[in-house]
Amino acid sequence: MNSGHPTRREALIGTTVAPLLQAQGTAMSDICYLSAREMARLIRARKLSAREALSAHLKQIERVNPKVNAIVTLVPEMAAESAKRADEAQARGATLGPLHGLPVAHKDLAETKGIRTTFGSPLFKDNVPLEDDLVVHRIKEAGAITLGKTNTPEFGAGSQTFNTLFGATRNPYDTTKTCGGSSGGAAVALACGMIPIADGSDMGGSLRNPAAFSNVVGFRVSPGRVPNPKSTFAWWTLSTSGPMARSVSDLALLLSAIAGPDPAATAPGARGKLRPSARAKIQECPDRLVQRPRRRFV
């Protein structure tokens, strides 16, 4: 960095949403900025309940989201019921998924059963799907708790995150700047501690550039690794769903839950088998592969 130009870490001190950090409780802040792996470990060890994790993140959303507009649909009652069931299942000794108890919000391009899905368009402002997209279904099956939807440009078309229905999602480092896109809502929600993991999608950088803009991690997977059964043509490999998180290790945890074949998928490789050994290697991806500043700026 040239002399006279601050690092991104130093720039956080002057961000317009920095005062919110001083106002939030330490315990809540500590929960919201845990790694997804550590949060999942604490829940499994019964040192943190799914309901406690959800409550902390809902308070963080209430405090921070009005400044950055990352989460555009919130379903706290539905999430609370899911968290309650998760805690009850754990108390019964049920088998727990790898994402058990982790709050998550889905990109508003992914259809979510019973939760408004607008695709960022006024044409679908009242659209409530009757079923989940595969990536949403797999995240839920792995034990995560859906709390809402993240912003996207209309139909995901654009390397920014703005639409006429919800407005613009703001960059958490400087709210006068863009957060990139089209998975900008997910990236900003992660950076602001509103969720520990998120799904997104990518055609020409939509997982990668918003992650870079918000200093988190987004990964465009190989076509078929996260299959899309709704894809009409086998050769349509431009767009793919993928994981986002605050670290490579957390991203690998989410990828382990959403990767794998689906018999209804048409994309090359999407009908094959993901060997258990391969899934285990994904889950064990070390966090040392990425070194990023972790200052809490909102």
C-alpha positions as a Markdown table, in Angstrom:
| # | Residue | x | y | z |
|---|---|---|---|---|
| 1 | Met | 0.0 | 0.0 | 0.0 |
| 2 | Asn | 1.4 | 3.4 | -1.0 |
| 3 | Ser | 2.2 | 5.9 | 1.7 |
| 4 | Gly | -0.8 | 8.1 | 2.6 |
| 5 | His | -3.3 | 5.4 | 1.5 |
| 6 | Pro | -5.0 | 3.5 | 4.3 |
| 7 | Thr | -5.4 | -0.3 | 4.2 |
| 8 | Arg | -8.9 | -1.7 | 4.1 |
| 9 | Arg | -8.6 | -2.6 | 7.7 |
| 10 | Glu | -7.7 | 1.0 | 8.7 |
| 11 | Ala | -10.5 | 2.3 | 6.5 |
| 12 | Leu | -13.1 | 0.4 | 8.5 |
| 13 | Ile | -12.5 | 2.7 | 11.4 |
| 14 | Gly | -14.0 | 5.6 | 9.5 |
| 15 | Thr | -16.9 | 3.7 | 7.9 |
| 16 | Thr | -20.3 | 5.3 | 8.2 |
| 17 | Val | -21.8 | 2.3 | 10.0 |
| 18 | Ala | -18.9 | 1.9 | 12.5 |
| 19 | Pro | -20.9 | 3.6 | 15.3 |
| 20 | Leu | -23.2 | 0.6 | 15.3 |
| 21 | Leu | -20.4 | -1.6 | 16.5 |
| 22 | Gln | -19.9 | 0.4 | 19.7 |
| 23 | Ala | -23.7 | 0.2 | 20.4 |
| 24 | Gln | -24.1 | -3.6 | 20.1 |
| 25 | Gly | -23.7 | -5.9 | 23.0 |
| 26 | Thr | -20.4 | -7.9 | 23.3 |
| 27 | Ala | -22.1 | -11.3 | 23.7 |
| 28 | Met | -24.3 | -10.8 | 20.7 |
| 29 | Ser | -21.4 | -9.5 | 18.6 |
| 30 | Asp | -19.3 | -12.5 | 19.6 |
| 31 | Ile | -21.9 | -14.9 | 18.4 |
| 32 | Cys | -22.5 | -13.1 | 15.1 |
| 33 | Tyr | -18.8 | -13.0 | 14.2 |
| 34 | Leu | -18.0 | -16.6 | 15.1 |
| 35 | Ser | -16.9 | -18.7 | 12.2 |
| 36 | Ala | -19.6 | -21.0 | 10.9 |
| 37 | Arg | -17.6 | -24.0 | 12.0 |
| 38 | Glu | -17.1 | -22.8 | 15.5 |
| 39 | Met | -20.8 | -21.8 | 15.8 |
| 40 | Ala | -21.8 | -25.3 | 14.6 |
| 41 | Arg | -19.4 | -26.9 | 17.1 |
| 42 | Leu | -20.8 | -24.9 | 20.0 |
| 43 | Ile | -24.4 | -25.9 | 19.0 |
| 44 | Arg | -23.4 | -29.5 | 18.8 |
| 45 | Ala | -21.7 | -29.2 | 22.2 |
| 46 | Arg | -24.9 | -27.7 | 23.6 |
| 47 | Lys | -23.0 | -24.6 | 24.6 |
| 48 | Leu | -25.2 | -22.5 | 22.3 |
| 49 | Ser | -28.7 | -23.3 | 21.1 |
| 50 | Ala | -30.1 | -22.8 | 17.6 |
| 51 | Arg | -32.6 | -20.4 | 19.2 |
| 52 | Glu | -29.8 | -18.4 | 20.8 |
| 53 | Ala | -27.9 | -18.2 | 17.6 |
| 54 | Leu | -31.0 | -17.1 | 15.7 |
| 55 | Ser | -31.9 | -14.5 | 18.3 |
| 56 | Ala | -28.4 | -12.9 | 18.1 |
| 57 | His | -28.5 | -12.7 | 14.3 |
| 58 | Leu | -32.0 | -11.3 | 14.2 |
| 59 | Lys | -30.9 | -8.5 | 16.6 |
| 60 | Gln | -27.9 | -7.9 | 14.4 |
| 61 | Ile | -30.1 | -7.6 | 11.3 |
| 62 | Glu | -32.4 | -5.2 | 13.1 |
| 63 | Arg | -29.5 | -3.0 | 14.1 |
| 64 | Val | -27.4 | -3.1 | 10.9 |
| 65 | Asn | -29.6 | -4.0 | 7.9 |
| 66 | Pro | -31.3 | -0.6 | 7.7 |
| 67 | Lys | -27.9 | 0.9 | 6.9 |
| 68 | Val | -26.9 | -1.5 | 4.2 |
| 69 | Asn | -30.2 | -3.1 | 2.8 |
| 70 | Ala | -28.7 | -6.6 | 2.4 |
| 71 | Ile | -31.7 | -8.7 | 3.6 |
| 72 | Val | -34.9 | -7.8 | 1.8 |
| 73 | Thr | -37.3 | -10.4 | 3.1 |
| 74 | Leu | -37.2 | -11.5 | 6.7 |
| 75 | Val | -39.2 | -14.4 | 8.2 |
| 76 | Pro | -38.4 | -14.3 | 12.0 |
| 77 | Glu | -41.5 | -16.3 | 13.1 |
| 78 | Met | -40.8 | -19.1 | 10.6 |
| 79 | Ala | -37.1 | -19.1 | 11.5 |
| 80 | Ala | -37.9 | -19.2 | 15.2 |
| 81 | Glu | -40.1 | -22.3 | 14.7 |
| 82 | Ser | -37.4 | -24.0 | 12.7 |
| 83 | Ala | -34.8 | -23.2 | 15.4 |
| 84 | Lys | -37.2 | -24.6 | 18.1 |
| 85 | Arg | -37.5 | -27.8 | 16.1 |
| 86 | Ala | -33.8 | -28.0 | 15.6 |
| 87 | Asp | -33.2 | -27.8 | 19.4 |
| 88 | Glu | -35.9 | -30.3 | 20.1 |
| 89 | Ala | -34.4 | -32.7 | 17.6 |
| 90 | Gln | -31.0 | -32.4 | 19.2 |
| 91 | Ala | -32.5 | -33.0 | 22.7 |
| 92 | Arg | -34.0 | -36.2 | 21.3 |
| 93 | Gly | -30.6 | -37.4 | 20.1 |
| 94 | Ala | -31.4 | -37.1 | 16.4 |
| 95 | Thr | -28.7 | -37.2 | 13.9 |
| 96 | Leu | -27.5 | -33.6 | 13.2 |
| 97 | Gly | -26.6 | -32.3 | 9.8 |
| 98 | Pro | -23.3 | -30.4 | 9.2 |
| 99 | Leu | -25.1 | -27.0 | 9.2 |
| 100 | His | -27.3 | -27.8 | 12.2 |
| 101 | Gly | -28.6 | -24.6 | 13.8 |
| 102 | Leu | -26.8 | -22.1 | 11.6 |
| 103 | Pro | -28.8 | -19.1 | 10.4 |
| 104 | Val | -28.8 | -18.6 | 6.6 |
| 105 | Ala | -30.5 | -16.3 | 4.1 |
| 106 | His | -31.0 | -17.3 | 0.5 |
| 107 | Lys | -30.4 | -15.2 | -2.6 |
| 108 | Asp | -33.7 | -13.8 | -3.9 |
| 109 | Leu | -33.2 | -15.6 | -7.2 |
| 110 | Ala | -33.6 | -19.0 | -5.4 |
| 111 | Glu | -37.1 | -20.2 | -4.9 |
| 112 | Thr | -38.1 | -20.8 | -1.3 |
| 113 | Lys | -41.2 | -22.6 | -0.2 |
| 114 | Gly | -43.6 | -20.3 | 1.6 |
| 115 | Ile | -41.2 | -17.4 | 1.5 |
| 116 | Arg | -41.6 | -14.5 | -1.0 |
| 117 | Thr | -39.2 | -14.8 | -4.0 |
| 118 | Thr | -39.2 | -11.7 | -6.2 |
| 119 | Phe | -36.1 | -12.3 | -8.4 |
| 120 | Gly | -35.6 | -8.6 | -7.7 |
| 121 | Ser | -38.5 | -7.7 | -10.0 |
| 122 | Pro | -41.8 | -5.9 | -9.4 |
| 123 | Leu | -43.3 | -8.5 | -11.7 |
| 124 | Phe | -42.8 | -11.1 | -8.9 |
| 125 | Lys | -43.3 | -8.9 | -5.9 |
| 126 | Asp | -46.0 | -11.2 | -4.5 |
| 127 | Asn | -44.6 | -14.5 | -5.7 |
| 128 | Val | -44.5 | -17.2 | -3.0 |
| 129 | Pro | -43.2 | -20.5 | -4.4 |
| 130 | Leu | -44.7 | -23.8 | -3.5 |
| 131 | Glu | -41.3 | -25.6 | -3.3 |
| 132 | Asp | -37.6 | -25.0 | -2.6 |
| 133 | Asp | -34.9 | -24.9 | -5.2 |
| 134 | Leu | -32.4 | -27.8 | -4.8 |
| 135 | Val | -29.7 | -25.6 | -3.3 |
| 136 | Val | -32.2 | -24.3 | -0.7 |
| 137 | His | -33.5 | -27.8 | 0.0 |
| 138 | Arg | -30.0 | -29.2 | 0.6 |
| 139 | Ile | -29.1 | -26.3 | 3.0 |
| 140 | Lys | -32.2 | -27.0 | 5.0 |
| 141 | Glu | -31.7 | -30.7 | 5.0 |
| 142 | Ala | -28.2 | -30.1 | 6.4 |
| 143 | Gly | -29.8 | -28.4 | 9.4 |
| 144 | Ala | -29.5 | -24.6 | 8.6 |
| 145 | Ile | -32.2 | -22.2 | 9.7 |
| 146 | Thr | -33.7 | -20.0 | 7.0 |
| 147 | Leu | -34.3 | -16.5 | 8.2 |
| 148 | Gly | -34.9 | -14.6 | 4.9 |
| 149 | Lys | -33.8 | -13.6 | 1.4 |
| 150 | Thr | -30.8 | -11.4 | 0.2 |
| 151 | Asn | -31.0 | -8.7 | -2.4 |
| 152 | Thr | -30.1 | -9.1 | -6.0 |
| 153 | Pro | -30.5 | -7.0 | -9.2 |
| 154 | Glu | -33.6 | -7.7 | -11.3 |
| 155 | Phe | -33.3 | -11.3 | -12.5 |
| 156 | Gly | -29.7 | -11.2 | -11.4 |
| 157 | Ala | -28.7 | -9.1 | -14.4 |
| 158 | Gly | -25.9 | -6.8 | -13.4 |
| 159 | Ser | -22.6 | -6.6 | -11.6 |
| 160 | Gln | -24.2 | -4.5 | -8.9 |
| 161 | Thr | -27.1 | -5.0 | -6.5 |
| 162 | Phe | -29.9 | -2.6 | -7.1 |
| 163 | Asn | -33.6 | -3.0 | -8.2 |
| 164 | Thr | -36.7 | -0.9 | -8.2 |
| 165 | Leu | -38.4 | -3.1 | -5.7 |
| 166 | Phe | -36.0 | -2.9 | -2.8 |
| 167 | Gly | -33.4 | -0.3 | -3.8 |
| 168 | Ala | -29.6 | -0.6 | -3.6 |
| 169 | Thr | -27.5 | -2.7 | -1.2 |
| 170 | Arg | -24.7 | -0.6 | 0.2 |
| 171 | Asn | -21.0 | -1.5 | 0.5 |
| 172 | Pro | -20.3 | -2.0 | 4.2 |
| 173 | Tyr | -16.9 | -0.3 | 4.0 |
| 174 | Asp | -18.4 | 2.8 | 2.4 |
| 175 | Thr | -22.2 | 3.0 | 2.1 |
| 176 | Thr | -21.8 | 5.6 | -0.7 |
| 177 | Lys | -20.3 | 2.8 | -2.9 |
| 178 | Thr | -21.6 | -0.3 | -4.6 |
| 179 | Cys | -21.2 | -3.8 | -3.1 |
| 180 | Gly | -20.9 | -5.4 | -6.6 |
| 181 | Gly | -23.3 | -8.1 | -7.6 |
| 182 | Ser | -25.3 | -9.9 | -8.3 |
| 183 | Ser | -25.0 | -11.8 | -5.0 |
| 184 | Gly | -24.3 | -8.5 | -3.3 |
| 185 | Gly | -27.0 | -8.9 | -0.6 |
| 186 | Ala | -25.4 | -12.2 | 0.5 |
| 187 | Ala | -21.9 | -10.8 | 0.6 |
| 188 | Val | -22.9 | -7.7 | 2.6 |
| 189 | Ala | -25.0 | -9.8 | 5.0 |
| 190 | Leu | -22.0 | -12.0 | 5.7 |
| 191 | Ala | -19.6 | -9.1 | 6.1 |
| 192 | Cys | -22.0 | -7.4 | 8.6 |
| 193 | Gly | -22.4 | -10.5 | 10.8 |
| 194 | Met | -26.1 | -11.0 | 9.9 |
| 195 | Ile | -25.5 | -14.6 | 8.7 |
| 196 | Pro | -22.6 | -17.0 | 8.9 |
| 197 | Ile | -23.1 | -18.7 | 5.5 |
| 198 | Ala | -25.0 | -17.8 | 2.4 |
| 199 | Asp | -25.8 | -19.2 | -1.1 |
| 200 | Gly | -25.5 | -17.2 | -4.3 |
| 201 | Ser | -25.2 | -17.8 | -8.0 |
| 202 | Asp | -22.7 | -16.8 | -10.7 |
| 203 | Met | -22.7 | -16.4 | -14.4 |
| 204 | Gly | -20.0 | -13.8 | -15.0 |
| 205 | Gly | -18.7 | -13.1 | -11.5 |
| 206 | Ser | -21.8 | -12.8 | -9.4 |
| 207 | Leu | -20.4 | -14.9 | -6.5 |
| 208 | Arg | -16.8 | -13.6 | -6.9 |
| 209 | Asn | -16.9 | -9.8 | -7.3 |
| 210 | Pro | -19.4 | -9.0 | -4.5 |
| 211 | Ala | -17.3 | -11.2 | -2.2 |
| 212 | Ala | -14.2 | -9.2 | -3.2 |
| 213 | Phe | -16.0 | -5.9 | -2.7 |
| 214 | Ser | -17.1 | -6.9 | 0.8 |
| 215 | Asn | -14.0 | -8.8 | 1.9 |
| 216 | Val | -15.7 | -12.2 | 2.2 |
| 217 | Val | -15.3 | -15.4 | 0.1 |
| 218 | Gly | -17.4 | -16.5 | -2.9 |
| 219 | Phe | -16.7 | -19.6 | -5.0 |
| 220 | Arg | -18.0 | -20.3 | -8.5 |
| 221 | Val | -18.0 | -24.1 | -8.6 |
| 222 | Ser | -17.5 | -26.3 | -11.7 |
| 223 | Pro | -20.7 | -26.8 | -13.8 |
| 224 | Gly | -22.7 | -29.6 | -12.3 |
| 225 | Arg | -20.9 | -29.7 | -8.9 |
| 226 | Val | -24.0 | -27.9 | -7.5 |
| 227 | Pro | -26.6 | -29.2 | -10.0 |
| 228 | Asn | -29.6 | -27.2 | -11.2 |
| 229 | Pro | -32.5 | -29.6 | -12.1 |
| 230 | Lys | -34.5 | -26.7 | -13.5 |
| 231 | Ser | -31.9 | -26.1 | -16.2 |
| 232 | Thr | -33.6 | -26.9 | -19.5 |
| 233 | Phe | -30.5 | -27.7 | -21.5 |
| 234 | Ala | -27.5 | -29.8 | -20.7 |
| 235 | Trp | -25.2 | -27.4 | -22.4 |
| 236 | Trp | -26.4 | -24.4 | -20.3 |
| 237 | Thr | -23.4 | -24.2 | -18.1 |
| 238 | Leu | -22.9 | -20.4 | -17.8 |
| 239 | Ser | -24.7 | -20.0 | -14.5 |
| 240 | Thr | -24.3 | -22.0 | -11.4 |
| 241 | Ser | -25.2 | -21.8 | -7.7 |
| 242 | Gly | -22.4 | -21.7 | -5.2 |
| 243 | Pro | -21.4 | -21.0 | -1.6 |
| 244 | Met | -20.4 | -17.8 | 0.2 |
| 245 | Ala | -18.9 | -17.3 | 3.7 |
| 246 | Arg | -16.4 | -15.2 | 5.7 |
| 247 | Ser | -13.6 | -17.8 | 5.2 |
| 248 | Val | -12.5 | -20.5 | 2.9 |
| 249 | Ser | -13.0 | -23.1 | 5.7 |
| 250 | Asp | -16.6 | -22.0 | 6.3 |
| 251 | Leu | -17.2 | -21.9 | 2.5 |
| 252 | Ala | -16.0 | -25.5 | 2.2 |
| 253 | Leu | -18.4 | -26.5 | 5.0 |
| 254 | Leu | -21.3 | -25.1 | 3.1 |
| 255 | Leu | -20.1 | -26.6 | -0.2 |
| 256 | Ser | -20.0 | -30.0 | 1.4 |
| 257 | Ala | -23.7 | -29.7 | 2.0 |
| 258 | Ile | -24.8 | -28.5 | -1.4 |
| 259 | Ala | -22.5 | -30.3 | -3.7 |
| 260 | Gly | -23.3 | -33.7 | -5.3 |
| 261 | Pro | -25.4 | -35.3 | -8.0 |
| 262 | Asp | -29.1 | -35.0 | -8.6 |
| 263 | Pro | -30.9 | -37.5 | -10.9 |
| 264 | Ala | -33.1 | -34.7 | -12.4 |
| 265 | Ala | -30.2 | -32.5 | -13.4 |
| 266 | Thr | -29.1 | -32.2 | -17.0 |
| 267 | Ala | -25.7 | -30.4 | -16.7 |
| 268 | Pro | -22.6 | -32.4 | -17.5 |
| 269 | Gly | -21.3 | -34.2 | -14.3 |
| 270 | Ala | -24.4 | -33.4 | -12.3 |
| 271 | Arg | -25.7 | -37.0 | -12.4 |
| 272 | Gly | -22.4 | -38.7 | -11.3 |
| 273 | Lys | -21.5 | -39.7 | -7.8 |
| 274 | Leu | -19.6 | -37.6 | -5.3 |
| 275 | Arg | -17.4 | -40.1 | -3.4 |
| 276 | Pro | -17.6 | -39.9 | 0.4 |
| 277 | Ser | -13.8 | -39.4 | 0.5 |
| 278 | Ala | -14.2 | -36.3 | -1.8 |
| 279 | Arg | -16.9 | -34.9 | 0.4 |
| 280 | Ala | -14.8 | -35.4 | 3.5 |
| 281 | Lys | -11.9 | -33.6 | 1.9 |
| 282 | Ile | -14.1 | -30.6 | 1.1 |
| 283 | Gln | -15.3 | -30.5 | 4.7 |
| 284 | Glu | -11.7 | -30.6 | 6.0 |
| 285 | Cys | -10.5 | -27.6 | 3.9 |
| 286 | Pro | -8.2 | -25.6 | 6.3 |
| 287 | Asp | -8.9 | -22.0 | 7.1 |
| 288 | Arg | -5.2 | -21.2 | 6.7 |
| 289 | Leu | -5.7 | -21.0 | 2.9 |
| 290 | Val | -7.0 | -17.5 | 3.3 |
| 291 | Gln | -5.7 | -14.6 | 5.4 |
| 292 | Arg | -8.2 | -11.7 | 5.6 |
| 293 | Pro | -8.7 | -8.9 | 8.1 |
| 294 | Arg | -11.5 | -9.7 | 10.5 |
| 295 | Arg | -12.2 | -6.3 | 12.1 |
| 296 | Arg | -15.9 | -6.0 | 12.9 |
| 297 | Phe | -17.0 | -2.8 | 11.2 |
| 298 | Val | -20.8 | -2.9 | 11.8 |
